[in-house]
Amino acid sequence: RCGNEEMHVRFAEIETTTLNHLHTHTSQSKHTESKDSQDSEPGPYQKQEKKQWTCSGPGPWQDEREWSRPFIKQVSGQLPDWTRIKNWNEGISVVLISFLVLCCSKGKMPTLSNAPPPGPRAVSAKKSSPCKGLAHVARLMKLGRCKNVVVVAGAGISTASGIPDFRTPGTGLYDNLQKYNLPYPEAIFNIDYFSDNPQPFFSLAKALFPGGHRPNYVHYFIRMLHHKGLLLRMYTQNIDGLEKLCGIPDDKLVEVHGSFASASCHLCYTPYPAEEAKHKIMSGKIPVCTFCTATVKPDVVFFGEDLPQKFFLHTEDFPKADLLIIMGTSLQIEPFASLVNTVRSTVPRLLLNRHAVGPFEKVRLKRGDHMELGDLEVTVRHFAEMLDWDDEVTELMRSHATTVSFIRGYICQQLSGETQFEGEVTAGTPDGMDSEEADSEVDSKSSASANMDH
């Protein structure tokens, strides 16, 4: 509506002309279509006309220029002179009417119900889209374009080793803590709640302590990145220690949320012997600081605690990276989640995950972003095949497993003298030491021996 009465009359005329023209053309289109349907089928020598897709406004798309040119000329002649526009209302009205005319002339407003279905090419292109990003990144790596790869990983890379992640509905750790009677699931890793009631965490820690699980294909793929000289750094949220166990060196690994490898007082940070802390926790006791008598815990980072100093290497690593691989993480915990946004805008980012997360949840990914969704171990194995690394990763897994078995047998032999080495080593468990403690003893030494098979 315009304040100027003359302008209002002109716009009303344009509106009437537009509606009449569209109604007339739509009626003619329907009449033509019904007439064609009544005609007999064409003979063998007659040319059969193709059926034209129609829209709710301008009629057949193929005729849009024929009807739009005289119509636009007619309507354009009724538009007011721009020099006579006196206020914002009049200006906005002119812009809106001009936009309507432009849309009609270009035929940009069809109804979805009348839009033509996708042809076979569109369907086949959609089917071939999976793995396209994976193949693109593999090609860049084979061409030598990616020499400083940063890996960002979460609990999803360890699920193939039998360790549940945290947030998957039904199977995730946070969905199975009812027996601890927590106010909310994350409280078990909250430092304030731990100060008041450490028992739930220590009960859970018995299952979380490293020793009962082994690295899987995903871990060894990352180890192969290091072996090829491509791994700049791996940033992991995991506290299971499997990255170290598979042989990734300490200087290439940042355990953002800490680990069970050390322990200290949660109040005064006085170090505490890790093995002694583990022994007490596994026996149902609570380790106490010898300096301030506060509760000791493994150096796992809780909500409300500072991140390790090593985390701040990201200020150097991410600007230097030429490829970022994100795998097995929900990207919900800060500041870890924001790391993926600190690489240069030209750096390709590859998400290997079960679901789209973080910046990859956008309907339209930014240029350089690629993702492959599904079972992570299957996806990584496919990625390795594209890189021609599958045989090497498999051999690395086999040789490292043999080395770990040898060390386990050697340790048990030294302790009990009952070990036999025949092919793949089998080791008896010494008296006074259960199998879980023997595994832990091996794990504590395996990272030091991992370089034997470099």
Kinemage of the C-alpha trace (Angstrom):
@kinemage 1
@onewidth
@group {chain A} dominant
@subgroup {mainchain}
@vectorlist {calphas} color= white
{ca arg a 1} P 0.000 0.000 0.000
{ca cys a 2} L 1.301 3.448 -0.918
{ca gly a 3} L 0.515 6.790 0.624
{ca asn a 4} L 0.114 8.269 -2.871
{ca glu a 5} L -3.367 7.478 -4.268
{ca glu a 6} L -2.199 7.685 -7.887
{ca met a 7} L 0.563 5.196 -7.234
{ca his a 8} L -1.893 2.854 -5.506
{ca val a 9} L -4.211 2.908 -8.524
{ca arg a 10} L -1.331 2.058 -10.878
{ca phe a 11} L -0.213 -0.895 -8.788
{ca ala a 12} L -3.795 -2.166 -8.614
{ca glu a 13} L -3.937 -2.060 -12.437
{ca ile a 14} L -0.674 -3.992 -12.668
{ca glu a 15} L -1.964 -6.596 -10.216
{ca thr a 16} L -5.178 -7.046 -12.183
{ca thr a 17} L -3.297 -7.313 -15.488
{ca thr a 18} L -0.885 -9.885 -14.066
{ca leu a 19} L -3.596 -12.129 -12.599
{ca asn a 20} L -5.755 -11.944 -15.714
{ca his a 21} L -2.850 -12.832 -17.969
{ca leu a 22} L -1.758 -15.786 -15.830
{ca his a 23} L -5.348 -17.068 -15.570
{ca thr a 24} L -5.873 -16.762 -19.320
{ca his a 25} L -2.602 -18.497 -20.190
{ca thr a 26} L -3.163 -21.316 -17.675
{ca ser a 27} L -6.667 -21.904 -19.050
{ca gln a 28} L -5.314 -22.018 -22.617
{ca ser a 29} L -2.631 -24.490 -21.524
{ca lys a 30} L -5.172 -26.797 -19.891
{ca his a 31} L -7.499 -26.552 -22.878
{ca thr a 32} L -4.652 -27.430 -25.263
{ca glu a 33} L -3.618 -30.363 -23.112
{ca ser a 34} L -7.149 -31.786 -22.924
{ca lys a 35} L -7.557 -31.343 -26.686
{ca asp a 36} L -4.311 -33.194 -27.356
{ca ser a 37} L -5.385 -36.053 -25.112
{ca gln a 38} L -8.556 -36.524 -27.182
{ca asp a 39} L -6.705 -36.766 -30.488
{ca ser a 40} L -5.991 -40.164 -31.919
{ca glu a 41} L -2.509 -41.577 -31.618
{ca pro a 42} L -0.145 -40.445 -34.388
{ca gly a 43} L 0.552 -42.768 -37.265
{ca pro a 44} L 3.899 -44.416 -37.809
{ca tyr a 45} L 5.036 -41.567 -40.083
{ca gln a 46} L 3.735 -38.740 -37.966
{ca lys a 47} L 5.974 -36.852 -35.588
{ca gln a 48} L 4.881 -37.350 -31.987
{ca glu a 49} L 5.066 -34.209 -29.849
{ca lys a 50} L 6.686 -34.432 -26.471
{ca lys a 51} L 4.552 -33.802 -23.419
{ca gln a 52} L 5.448 -30.423 -21.917
{ca trp a 53} L 5.906 -29.986 -18.172
{ca thr a 54} L 3.753 -27.165 -16.859
{ca cys a 55} L 3.931 -24.919 -13.846
{ca ser a 56} L 1.167 -23.202 -11.913
{ca gly a 57} L 2.016 -19.751 -13.269
{ca pro a 58} L 3.366 -19.116 -16.735
{ca gly a 59} L 2.238 -22.379 -18.355
{ca pro a 60} L 4.551 -24.606 -20.425
{ca trp a 61} L 8.207 -23.829 -19.753
{ca gln a 62} L 9.024 -24.104 -23.430
{ca asp a 63} L 6.547 -21.284 -24.268
{ca glu a 64} L 7.612 -18.880 -21.549
{ca arg a 65} L 9.416 -16.491 -23.893
{ca glu a 66} L 6.484 -16.385 -26.336
{ca trp a 67} L 3.993 -15.223 -23.736
{ca ser a 68} L 6.341 -13.295 -21.453
{ca arg a 69} L 7.716 -10.730 -23.913
{ca pro a 70} L 4.467 -8.944 -24.812
{ca phe a 71} L 3.252 -9.311 -21.245
{ca ile a 72} L 6.392 -7.791 -19.752
{ca lys a 73} L 6.249 -4.978 -22.256
{ca gln a 74} L 2.640 -4.315 -21.281
{ca val a 75} L 3.276 -4.413 -17.541
{ca ser a 76} L 6.535 -2.470 -17.734
{ca gly a 77} L 4.688 0.362 -19.453
{ca gln a 78} L 2.412 0.683 -16.420
{ca leu a 79} L 5.226 0.913 -13.866
{ca pro a 80} L 5.514 4.415 -12.356
{ca asp a 81} L 8.363 6.746 -13.176
{ca trp a 82} L 11.194 6.247 -10.638
{ca thr a 83} L 11.661 10.030 -10.387
{ca arg a 84} L 8.119 10.365 -8.976
{ca ile a 85} L 8.698 8.052 -6.007
{ca lys a 86} L 8.306 10.127 -2.876
{ca asn a 87} L 8.830 7.758 0.075
{ca trp a 88} L 10.103 4.355 1.172
{ca asn a 89} L 6.703 2.661 0.868
{ca glu a 90} L 6.421 3.595 -2.785
{ca gly a 91} L 10.013 2.498 -3.475
{ca ile a 92} L 9.554 -0.889 -1.811
{ca ser a 93} L 6.335 -1.472 -3.725
{ca val a 94} L 8.049 -0.757 -7.045
{ca val a 95} L 10.876 -3.162 -6.171
{ca leu a 96} L 8.448 -5.939 -5.211
{ca ile a 97} L 6.365 -5.556 -8.373
{ca ser a 98} L 9.532 -5.486 -10.493
{ca phe a 99} L 10.745 -8.642 -8.778
{ca leu a 100} L 7.426 -10.389 -9.471
{ca val a 101} L 7.614 -9.432 -13.124
{ca leu a 102} L 11.223 -10.633 -13.358
{ca cys a 103} L 10.372 -13.987 -11.759
{ca cys a 104} L 7.486 -14.524 -14.147
{ca ser a 105} L 9.631 -13.637 -17.149
{ca lys a 106} L 12.340 -16.111 -16.106
{ca gly a 107} L 9.881 -18.843 -15.197
{ca lys a 108} L 11.343 -19.400 -11.717
{ca met a 109} L 8.205 -20.243 -9.727
{ca pro a 110} L 6.942 -23.733 -10.649
{ca thr a 111} L 5.003 -25.878 -8.201
{ca leu a 112} L 6.907 -28.897 -6.920
{ca ser a 113} L 4.053 -31.233 -7.844
{ca asn a 114} L 4.372 -30.311 -11.523
{ca ala a 115} L 8.155 -30.229 -11.671
{ca pro a 116} L 9.712 -32.867 -13.923
{ca pro a 117} L 11.140 -35.916 -12.144
{ca pro a 118} L 14.900 -36.374 -12.085
{ca gly a 119} L 16.247 -38.182 -15.077
{ca pro a 120} L 18.442 -41.265 -14.942
{ca arg a 121} L 21.623 -39.172 -14.993
{ca ala a 122} L 20.676 -37.317 -11.805
{ca val a 123} L 19.921 -40.565 -9.980
{ca ser a 124} L 23.138 -42.245 -11.065
{ca ala a 125} L 25.151 -39.170 -10.046
{ca lys a 126} L 23.597 -39.300 -6.599
{ca lys a 127} L 24.474 -42.959 -6.252
{ca ser a 128} L 28.082 -42.387 -7.236
{ca ser a 129} L 28.607 -39.498 -4.785
{ca pro a 130} L 29.663 -41.688 -1.806
{ca cys a 131} L 33.456 -42.091 -1.613
{ca lys a 132} L 33.933 -39.222 -4.052
{ca gly a 133} L 35.461 -37.061 -1.300
{ca leu a 134} L 37.501 -40.012 -0.066
{ca ala a 135} L 38.903 -40.598 -3.541
{ca his a 136} L 39.688 -36.892 -3.947
{ca val a 137} L 41.686 -36.758 -0.703
{ca ala a 138} L 43.450 -40.033 -1.552
{ca arg a 139} L 44.460 -38.551 -4.903
{ca leu a 140} L 45.873 -35.434 -3.207
{ca met a 141} L 47.910 -37.608 -0.856
{ca lys a 142} L 49.261 -39.786 -3.662
{ca leu a 143} L 50.275 -36.656 -5.564
{ca gly a 144} L 52.290 -35.468 -2.555
{ca arg a 145} L 50.064 -32.492 -1.815
{ca cys a 146} L 49.509 -33.476 1.842
{ca lys a 147} L 52.722 -33.673 3.870
{ca asn a 148} L 51.518 -32.257 7.203
{ca val a 149} L 48.448 -34.256 8.185
{ca val a 150} L 46.692 -33.503 11.455
{ca val a 151} L 44.322 -36.154 12.828
{ca val a 152} L 41.538 -35.271 15.264
{ca ala a 153} L 39.999 -38.365 16.853
{ca gly a 154} L 37.394 -39.345 19.421
{ca ala a 155} L 36.007 -42.445 21.099
{ca gly a 156} L 34.602 -43.754 17.816
{ca ile a 157} L 38.024 -45.006 16.693
{ca ser a 158} L 38.120 -47.443 19.633
{ca thr a 159} L 34.675 -49.016 19.297
{ca ala a 160} L 36.096 -51.699 16.988
{ca ser a 161} L 38.383 -52.659 19.888
{ca gly a 162} L 35.357 -53.330 22.075
{ca ile a 163} L 35.377 -50.021 23.970
{ca pro a 164} L 32.004 -48.212 23.901
{ca asp a 165} L 31.907 -44.555 22.961
{ca phe a 166} L 30.219 -41.991 25.155
{ca arg a 167} L 27.166 -40.659 23.350
{ca thr a 168} L 25.703 -43.330 21.055
{ca pro a 169} L 22.088 -43.914 22.233
{ca gly a 170} L 21.684 -47.307 23.869
{ca thr a 171} L 25.298 -48.473 23.745
{ca gly a 172} L 27.194 -45.327 24.736
{ca leu a 173} L 28.785 -44.999 28.159
{ca tyr a 174} L 26.509 -42.136 29.214
{ca asp a 175} L 23.427 -44.290 28.543
{ca asn a 176} L 24.602 -47.029 30.907
{ca leu a 177} L 25.420 -45.278 34.170
{ca gln a 178} L 22.082 -45.717 35.936
{ca lys a 179} L 23.560 -47.932 38.657
{ca tyr a 180} L 25.729 -45.064 39.883
{ca asn a 181} L 22.680 -42.891 40.700
{ca leu a 182} L 24.196 -39.758 39.168
{ca pro a 183} L 22.352 -36.416 38.927
{ca tyr a 184} L 23.265 -36.390 35.204
{ca pro a 185} L 25.555 -38.711 33.174
{ca glu a 186} L 28.438 -36.261 32.699
{ca ala a 187} L 28.691 -35.807 36.488
{ca ile a 188} L 30.894 -38.889 36.687
{ca phe a 189} L 33.615 -36.821 34.974
{ca asn a 190} L 32.865 -33.541 36.770
{ca ile a 191} L 35.616 -32.423 39.130
{ca asp a 192} L 33.211 -30.804 41.621
{ca tyr a 193} L 31.080 -33.939 41.836
{ca phe a 194} L 34.235 -36.049 42.150
{ca ser a 195} L 35.414 -33.939 45.102
{ca asp a 196} L 32.171 -34.697 46.934
{ca asn a 197} L 31.696 -38.296 45.822
{ca pro a 198} L 34.642 -40.027 44.093
{ca gln a 199} L 33.265 -43.566 44.417
{ca pro a 200} L 31.228 -43.644 41.147
{ca phe a 201} L 34.280 -42.716 39.086
{ca phe a 202} L 36.525 -45.275 40.795
{ca ser a 203} L 33.906 -47.986 40.215
{ca leu a 204} L 33.791 -47.080 36.536
{ca ala a 205} L 37.584 -46.718 36.341
{ca lys a 206} L 38.017 -50.451 36.923
{ca ala a 207} L 36.519 -51.037 33.475
{ca leu a 208} L 38.255 -48.059 31.879
{ca phe a 209} L 41.840 -48.874 32.900
{ca pro a 210} L 43.962 -49.902 29.877
{ca gly a 211} L 44.958 -53.525 29.541
{ca gly a 212} L 41.919 -55.409 28.301
{ca his a 213} L 41.762 -54.096 24.724
{ca arg a 214} L 44.018 -53.938 21.694
{ca pro a 215} L 44.405 -51.349 18.912
{ca asn a 216} L 42.369 -51.913 15.760
{ca tyr a 217} L 42.821 -51.146 12.044
{ca val a 218} L 42.014 -47.450 12.529
{ca his a 219} L 44.816 -46.971 15.041
{ca tyr a 220} L 47.325 -48.684 12.782
{ca phe a 221} L 46.212 -46.593 9.810
{ca ile a 222} L 47.149 -43.487 11.803
{ca arg a 223} L 50.412 -45.190 12.761
{ca met a 224} L 51.027 -45.751 9.026
{ca leu a 225} L 50.613 -42.010 8.436
{ca his a 226} L 53.510 -41.542 10.839
{ca his a 227} L 55.465 -44.360 9.210
{ca lys a 228} L 55.087 -42.592 5.836
{ca gly a 229} L 56.314 -39.320 7.338
{ca leu a 230} L 52.958 -37.578 6.830
{ca leu a 231} L 51.633 -37.256 10.399
{ca leu a 232} L 52.243 -33.832 11.849
{ca arg a 233} L 50.269 -34.554 15.028
{ca met a 234} L 47.357 -36.582 16.347
{ca tyr a 235} L 44.940 -34.945 18.785
{ca thr a 236} L 42.853 -37.529 20.612
{ca gln a 237} L 40.073 -37.266 23.179
{ca asn a 238} L 40.565 -40.899 24.193
{ca ile a 239} L 41.883 -42.033 27.549
{ca asp a 240} L 42.259 -45.714 26.629
{ca gly a 241} L 45.944 -45.460 25.648
{ca leu a 242} L 45.497 -47.427 22.411
{ca glu a 243} L 47.239 -44.766 20.348
{ca lys a 244} L 50.443 -45.264 22.325
{ca leu a 245} L 49.991 -49.006 22.354
{ca cys a 246} L 49.891 -49.194 18.561
{ca gly a 247} L 53.213 -47.353 18.389
{ca ile a 248} L 52.418 -43.682 17.755
{ca pro a 249} L 55.331 -41.787 19.379
{ca asp a 250} L 54.734 -39.385 22.261
{ca asp a 251} L 55.990 -36.412 20.269
{ca lys a 252} L 53.334 -37.050 17.601
{ca leu a 253} L 50.477 -37.532 20.080
{ca val a 254} L 48.448 -35.046 22.122
{ca glu a 255} L 46.114 -36.725 24.619
{ca val a 256} L 43.794 -33.770 25.070
{ca his a 257} L 41.795 -35.355 27.890
{ca gly a 258} L 44.742 -36.972 29.648
{ca ser a 259} L 45.309 -40.667 30.339
{ca phe a 260} L 45.662 -43.338 33.023
{ca ala a 261} L 49.440 -43.440 32.569
{ca ser a 262} L 50.006 -41.140 35.561
{ca ala a 263} L 48.146 -40.016 38.669
{ca ser a 264} L 48.145 -37.041 41.012
{ca cys a 265} L 46.181 -35.330 43.768
{ca his a 266} L 43.143 -33.590 42.327
{ca leu a 267} L 43.572 -30.715 44.811
{ca cys a 268} L 47.299 -29.951 45.160
{ca tyr a 269} L 48.476 -31.848 42.021
{ca thr a 270} L 51.193 -33.719 43.909
{ca pro a 271} L 52.265 -36.696 41.753
{ca tyr a 272} L 51.317 -40.158 42.941
{ca pro a 273} L 52.733 -43.500 41.731
{ca ala a 274} L 50.468 -44.645 38.893
{ca glu a 275} L 50.805 -48.367 39.599
{ca glu a 276} L 50.026 -47.891 43.276
{ca ala a 277} L 46.972 -45.796 42.396
{ca lys a 278} L 45.784 -48.476 39.988
{ca his a 279} L 46.289 -51.247 42.534
{ca lys a 280} L 44.204 -49.403 45.128
{ca ile a 281} L 41.450 -48.533 42.672
{ca met a 282} L 41.246 -52.109 41.354
{ca ser a 283} L 41.021 -53.405 44.935
{ca gly a 284} L 38.161 -51.027 45.764
{ca lys a 285} L 40.194 -48.562 47.820
{ca ile a 286} L 40.485 -44.795 47.344
{ca pro a 287} L 44.066 -43.476 46.953
{ca val a 288} L 44.826 -40.509 49.176
{ca cys a 289} L 47.447 -37.783 48.733
{ca thr a 290} L 50.384 -38.088 51.135
{ca phe a 291} L 50.771 -34.306 51.234
{ca cys a 292} L 47.260 -32.897 51.739
{ca thr a 293} L 45.175 -36.087 52.262
{ca ala a 294} L 42.854 -35.178 49.376
{ca thr a 295} L 41.709 -37.811 46.877
{ca val a 296} L 44.138 -38.940 44.188
{ca lys a 297} L 42.879 -39.722 40.696
{ca pro a 298} L 44.425 -40.748 37.379
{ca asp a 299} L 45.458 -37.773 35.256
{ca val a 300} L 42.291 -37.893 33.182
{ca val a 301} L 40.974 -34.390 32.487
{ca phe a 302} L 37.564 -33.842 34.103
{ca phe a 303} L 35.006 -31.174 33.283
{ca gly a 304} L 36.191 -28.056 35.097
{ca glu a 305} L 39.914 -28.901 34.940
{ca asp a 306} L 42.657 -27.349 32.836
{ca leu a 307} L 43.809 -29.084 29.681
{ca pro a 308} L 47.402 -30.354 29.527
{ca gln a 309} L 50.028 -27.886 28.370
{ca lys a 310} L 50.714 -30.007 25.308
{ca phe a 311} L 47.239 -29.179 23.994
{ca phe a 312} L 48.418 -25.692 23.075
{ca leu a 313} L 50.639 -27.093 20.345
{ca his a 314} L 47.532 -26.661 18.232
{ca thr a 315} L 48.388 -22.981 17.795
{ca glu a 316} L 51.389 -24.103 15.731
{ca asp a 317} L 50.081 -27.327 14.184
{ca phe a 318} L 46.742 -26.333 12.711
{ca pro a 319} L 47.990 -23.278 10.764
{ca lys a 320} L 50.743 -25.530 9.375
{ca ala a 321} L 48.465 -28.436 8.395
{ca asp a 322} L 47.712 -29.173 4.735
{ca leu a 323} L 45.133 -31.900 5.485
{ca leu a 324} L 42.823 -32.373 8.469
{ca ile a 325} L 41.290 -35.809 9.109
{ca ile a 326} L 38.470 -35.929 11.671
{ca met a 327} L 37.304 -39.354 12.802
{ca gly a 328} L 35.102 -40.968 15.432
{ca thr a 329} L 34.051 -37.856 17.343
{ca ser a 330} L 30.812 -36.015 18.089
{ca leu a 331} L 32.606 -32.626 18.251
{ca gln a 332} L 30.508 -31.605 21.256
{ca ile a 333} L 33.180 -30.967 23.886
{ca glu a 334} L 34.945 -27.609 23.840
{ca pro a 335} L 37.584 -26.427 23.265
{ca phe a 336} L 38.454 -29.634 21.393
{ca ala a 337} L 35.480 -29.255 19.024
{ca ser a 338} L 36.612 -25.838 17.789
{ca leu a 339} L 40.039 -27.070 16.705
{ca val a 340} L 38.646 -28.216 13.351
{ca asn a 341} L 37.843 -24.592 12.472
{ca thr a 342} L 41.392 -23.320 12.977
{ca val a 343} L 43.011 -24.687 9.821
{ca arg a 344} L 43.477 -22.401 6.848
{ca ser a 345} L 40.431 -21.965 4.621
{ca thr a 346} L 42.209 -23.638 1.687
{ca val a 347} L 43.035 -26.817 3.637
{ca pro a 348} L 40.868 -29.867 2.826
{ca arg a 349} L 39.003 -31.373 5.781
{ca leu a 350} L 37.909 -35.020 5.702
{ca leu a 351} L 35.295 -36.335 8.150
{ca leu a 352} L 35.190 -40.110 8.663
{ca asn a 353} L 32.346 -40.749 11.060
{ca arg a 354} L 29.065 -42.513 11.658
{ca his a 355} L 27.123 -39.231 11.537
{ca ala a 356} L 27.709 -35.705 10.252
{ca val a 357} L 28.916 -33.444 13.071
{ca gly a 358} L 30.011 -29.864 13.666
{ca pro a 359} L 30.551 -27.840 10.479
{ca phe a 360} L 29.731 -30.924 8.398
{ca glu a 361} L 26.074 -30.779 9.470
{ca lys a 362} L 25.479 -27.919 7.054
{ca val a 363} L 23.304 -28.716 4.061
{ca arg a 364} L 25.925 -27.288 1.731
{ca leu a 365} L 29.505 -28.058 2.697
{ca lys a 366} L 32.127 -25.451 2.072
{ca arg a 367} L 34.614 -26.071 -0.696
{ca gly a 368} L 37.350 -28.423 0.469
{ca asp a 369} L 35.170 -30.248 3.015
{ca his a 370} L 34.528 -33.957 2.400
{ca met a 371} L 32.863 -36.617 4.507
{ca glu a 372} L 32.313 -40.353 4.400
{ca leu a 373} L 29.686 -41.674 6.803
{ca gly a 374} L 29.232 -45.236 8.039
{ca asp a 375} L 31.211 -47.876 9.907
{ca leu a 376} L 34.550 -46.239 10.660
{ca glu a 377} L 36.770 -49.307 10.379
{ca val a 378} L 35.243 -50.238 7.006
{ca thr a 379} L 35.651 -46.672 5.749
{ca val a 380} L 39.291 -46.408 6.863
{ca arg a 381} L 40.089 -49.763 5.281
{ca his a 382} L 38.574 -48.506 2.020
{ca phe a 383} L 40.641 -45.326 2.328
{ca ala a 384} L 43.794 -47.412 2.818
{ca glu a 385} L 42.963 -49.434 -0.303
{ca met a 386} L 42.662 -46.215 -2.319
{ca leu a 387} L 46.115 -45.237 -1.065
{ca asp a 388} L 47.507 -48.741 -1.756
{ca trp a 389} L 48.333 -49.047 1.944
{ca asp a 390} L 46.031 -51.907 2.965
{ca asp a 391} L 48.673 -54.633 2.812
{ca glu a 392} L 51.162 -52.496 4.709
{ca val a 393} L 48.685 -51.653 7.471
{ca thr a 394} L 47.693 -55.311 7.810
{ca glu a 395} L 51.331 -56.375 8.005
{ca leu a 396} L 52.021 -53.647 10.578
{ca met a 397} L 49.171 -54.968 12.732
{ca arg a 398} L 50.468 -58.534 12.491
{ca ser a 399} L 54.099 -57.701 13.245
{ca his a 400} L 53.208 -55.423 16.146
{ca ala a 401} L 50.877 -58.034 17.644
{ca thr a 402} L 53.743 -60.544 17.455
{ca thr a 403} L 56.056 -58.089 19.207
{ca val a 404} L 53.548 -57.456 21.998
{ca ser a 405} L 53.016 -61.211 22.413
{ca phe a 406} L 56.774 -61.719 22.621
{ca ile a 407} L 57.111 -59.039 25.306
{ca arg a 408} L 54.220 -60.520 27.264
{ca gly a 409} L 55.819 -63.931 27.150
{ca tyr a 410} L 59.226 -62.563 28.073
{ca ile a 411} L 57.875 -60.678 31.097
{ca cys a 412} L 55.946 -63.686 32.320
{ca gln a 413} L 59.000 -65.900 31.828
{ca gln a 414} L 61.132 -63.567 33.892
{ca leu a 415} L 58.544 -63.515 36.646
{ca ser a 416} L 57.595 -67.183 36.731
{ca gly a 417} L 59.952 -69.144 34.480
{ca glu a 418} L 56.983 -71.012 33.015
{ca thr a 419} L 56.776 -69.409 29.573
{ca gln a 420} L 57.298 -71.392 26.387
{ca phe a 421} L 58.170 -69.733 23.089
{ca glu a 422} L 56.867 -71.721 20.146
{ca gly a 423} L 55.940 -69.677 17.067
{ca glu a 424} L 53.458 -67.220 18.504
{ca val a 425} L 54.331 -66.924 22.171
{ca thr a 426} L 51.981 -68.318 24.817
{ca ala a 427} L 52.539 -67.208 28.359
{ca gly a 428} L 51.405 -68.567 31.657
{ca thr a 429} L 50.272 -66.153 34.329
{ca pro a 430} L 52.576 -66.072 37.349
{ca asp a 431} L 51.353 -66.759 40.826
{ca gly a 432} L 49.959 -63.738 42.590
{ca met a 433} L 49.369 -61.900 39.311
{ca asp a 434} L 46.070 -62.129 37.499
{ca ser a 435} L 45.784 -61.882 33.714
{ca glu a 436} L 44.580 -58.301 33.857
{ca glu a 437} L 47.675 -57.209 35.787
{ca ala a 438} L 49.897 -59.103 33.343
{ca asp a 439} L 48.265 -57.270 30.450
{ca ser a 440} L 48.817 -53.984 32.223
{ca glu a 441} L 52.495 -54.813 32.746
{ca val a 442} L 52.867 -55.438 29.030
{ca asp a 443} L 50.989 -52.276 28.117
{ca ser a 444} L 53.230 -50.143 30.294
{ca lys a 445} L 56.296 -51.409 28.395
{ca ser a 446} L 54.871 -51.852 24.920
{ca ser a 447} L 54.991 -48.198 23.921
{ca ala a 448} L 58.724 -48.171 24.666
{ca ser a 449} L 59.219 -51.261 22.529
{ca ala a 450} L 56.933 -50.143 19.696
{ca asn a 451} L 59.872 -48.683 17.809
{ca met a 452} L 61.308 -52.195 17.360
{ca asp a 453} L 59.105 -52.702 14.288
{ca his a 454} L 59.496 -49.267 12.725
